[in-house]
Amino acid sequence: MMARPQSPASSNPDQASNRRLPLAPPDVLVFIDDANVSDASIQHAQNVARALGGTVELLQVLCGPSNGDSPVDPVDWDIKKQRALKRLGSLSKKAQTAEKACPITLLEGNCASQIKSVMDLRTGDIAAALRSGSDGDWYQSETTWAVLKSQSTAILMIPDDAQAKPNAPYRRILVPLDGSPRAEAVFPMAVKIAQAQNAELTLCYVPPDPRLTETGTNGHETAHLDAKVRDLNTKAGETYLGRTKRRLDHNGLNISIKVTACGDVRRALIALMARENADLVVMATHGQSGHKDVPTGDVARFILEKAQIPVLLVRSQNGHNGNHTFGKLASKGVRKPTGTD
């Protein structure tokens, strides 16, 4: 008879996933599966957790047969549990720091429902997962997809082949903006991480492509109008980023601004990451044209798939950012670049 799925609970009662207290610094809950976990992956999770004042916790969901109907041998199930706990314990030792231990949690049951239950209780914490870079099929991982669909305040996606030097802080953090309040919801976390890591904060903006039709129009006239609109959008972006930088200057950070050429926003951001040697991307799950009925917008999903560095996605929680230290912080001022209506 198949083992009954348990409610989210730690294998150690003292490490149970309890509801977070108000204003508690967010922890980074790293949900792992049977794939290999590199030291660099844990290092990235620790960088983010340490910067925000929290700690790293390693979790794994032990799943039964995919169809849910096949019987489970109790002895085989217990062996599987012991192996999972041993692996989690080994990873915990690698992640343990001089200041803080790295708790482990072993869950049993349906992967998606267990991860959802944990994050429903820990909405102020950050759900993290490892993204496989092979063949772009990372979203086929049940664990990764469940993390992406969770309603946590933020999601940290770490490429399984991401590089990281031990105890090396981030040098440059890239923050893509499109002028929307959703995109600017990342500022509290991005600023906090940059301050803790003494990293440069690079604000970037990709002007929208005019996409003028050439059907039934004069070619020269269309080209002239296209160039004019592109120039206006670029200047509007520069004005917007300059104004945004001034609003953030009081944080004492080294802040730079980058406006790329008009074109495909997704590919422009990937190219900018490589060109700027960014160590981390902090961006919103949805931008100006995003829809809340999907886990991420098209741009965010493309970045998750193609980025070779960790991506921290911040979710706008209906006007607030969850029950954590930065939940009451908000940026002020005009947000939308002028001239892009």
Secondary structure, DSSP 8 states (H G I E B T S, - for coil): -------S--SSGGG------TT----EEEEE-SS---HHHHHHHHHHHHHHT--EEEEEEE---TTS-S---HHHHHHHHHHHHHHHHHHHHHH--SS----EEEEES-HHHHHHHHHHH-TTSEEEEEE--GGG-GGG-HHHHHHHHS--SEEEEEETT----TT---SEEEEEE-S-HHHHTTHHHHHHHHHHHT-EEEEEE---------TTS-HHHHHHHHHHHHHHHHHHHHHHHHHHHHHHGGG---EEEEE--SS-HHHHHHHHHHHHT-SEEEEESS-TT--TTSSS-HHHHHHHHH-SS-EEEE--BTTB--SSTTTT----S--S-TT--
